[in-house]
Amino acid sequence: MQKKNVLKGVLFVGIGASIYGMLATFVKLAYQDGYTTSEVTTSQFVLGLIGLLILNFIQTITSKKVLSSPSSGEVRNLLLAGTSLGCTSLFYYIAVQYINVSVAIVLLMQSVWFSVIVESFTTKKLPQMRKIISVLIVLAGTVLATDLVNTQIEIDFKGVFWGLMAAASYTLTMFTSNKLATHLPVFRKSIIMLAGGSLVIFLFLIFAQVGPLHIDSLKTFYLNFTENTDHIHAFRYSILWKYGFILALFGTIIPPILFNIGFPNAGLGLGSIVSSLELPVSVTMAFVLLGEKVAAVQWLGIALILFAIVLMNLPSKKESAVV
């Protein structure tokens, strides 16, 4: 039964990560149409909240049993933990202002070994050798999949800092999905966490786009952080119906639900390794839909990542003997 639950967790985390990987292609299409990061993230989180509220309502009225409700303490903890959903996007956005996107992706994928370390501390057990080897393979595959070895780049340590902060925030999202209020129905838990992330997104929208447009003092303060004023303009609501639905579905509805189901069964360390599927799916989607060139070395990196995931899920000798 326990092994079946682990495989179930791996399946849900893998599908959730794959859908996150698809999201990047649609975000890039939105950017090509001139939409800002604030508009993309706001539409994603607002429509995501509406979608989850509808799903929760349907589940509540159709359920044959009384569904668990969170305590005030659990609501507070989930709201706080949910801010990591918004912070991951924002920290990554800041990082790419200073460094090459390929480097930022590699930094974000450091969440793989961040998660293994966090799990080791929380369980007070050293990670298995196979898990350590898989992490190393994932990291090597990530470098190849982003074609970092053939890229001329200049490292800015501000970008490195924010990239690592994005990885830490992503790790926190996976950790809270694994640990907090696991008894709650997945829709209710996801709504609360998404509400916490929305607070961060709305604050960023006010700080970086809407606020500086109407308040001169806020614009002066904002220009201390960047000289770019192209995105200081009125919010374009067309993002909601043009890209908002697909962004919400692939970014804030399906993946968090699958992660909240999968991580408690797969565990943080194994789940984070499986979540690396996000990168190869993202590269494949860009190749198929956007026509981006993908070098042979990148496909090699993707193969390494997939191999690491398979390696982590092979039964041990002890498990084989039991079967």
FENDAMO-V765511 format. One line per field, one symbol per residue. ss: DSSP state (~ for helix, > for strand, _ for the rest). phi: phi as a letter, one per 30 degrees, with the letter a starting at -180 (. if undefined). burial: I if it has 24 or more other ideal C-beta (glycine too) atoms within 12 Angstrom, else O. A space follows every 10 residues. Layout:
# FENDAMO-V765511
ss=???
phi=???
burial=???
This chain:
# FENDAMO-V765511
ss=_~~~~~~~~~ ~~~~~~~~~~ ~~~~~~~~~~ ~~____~~~~ ~~~~~~~~~~ ~~~~~~~~~~ ~~________ _~~~~~~~~~ ~~~~~~~~~~ ~~~~~_____ ~~~~~~~~__ ~~~~~~~~~~ ~~~_____~~ ~~~~~~~~~~ ~~~~~__~~~ ______~~~~ ~~~~~~~~~~ ~~~~~~~~~_ _____~~~~~ ~~~~~~~~~~ ~~~~~~~~~~ ~~~~_~~~~~ ~~________ _______~~~ ~~~~~~~~~~ ~~~~~~~~~~ ~~~~~~_~~~ ~~~~__~~~~ ~~~~~~~~~_ _____~~~~~ ~~~~~~~~~~ ~~~___~~~~ ~~_
phi=.ddddddddd ddddddddde ddeedddddd dddjdcdddd dddddddddd dddddddddd dcddbdddcd dddddddddd dddddddedd dddddddcbd eddddddddd eddedddddd ddchbddded dddddddddd dddddchddc cdbcdcdddd dddddddddd ddddddddcd hdddeddddd dddddddded ddddeddcbd eddcbddddd ddddcacdcd cdaddcdddd cdbedddddd cbcdeddddd dddeddjddd ddddddeedd ddddddddcc iddbdedddd dddddddddd edcddddddd ddd
burial=OOOOOIOOII IIIIIIIIII IIIIIIIIOI IOOOIIIIII IIIIIIIIII IIIOIIOOIO OOOOOOOOOI OOOIOOOIII IIIIIIIIII IIIIIIIIII IIIIIIIIII IIIIIIIIIO OOOOOOIOOI IOOIIIIIII IIIIIIIIOO OOOOOOOOII OIIIIIIIII IIIIIIIIII IIOIIIIIII IIIIIIIIII IIIIIIIIII IIOOOOOOOO OIOOOOOOOO IIOOIIOOII OOIIOIIIII IIIIIIIIII IIIIIIIIII IIIIIIIIII IIIIIIOOOO OOOIOOOIOI IIOIIIIIIO IIIOOOOOOO OOO
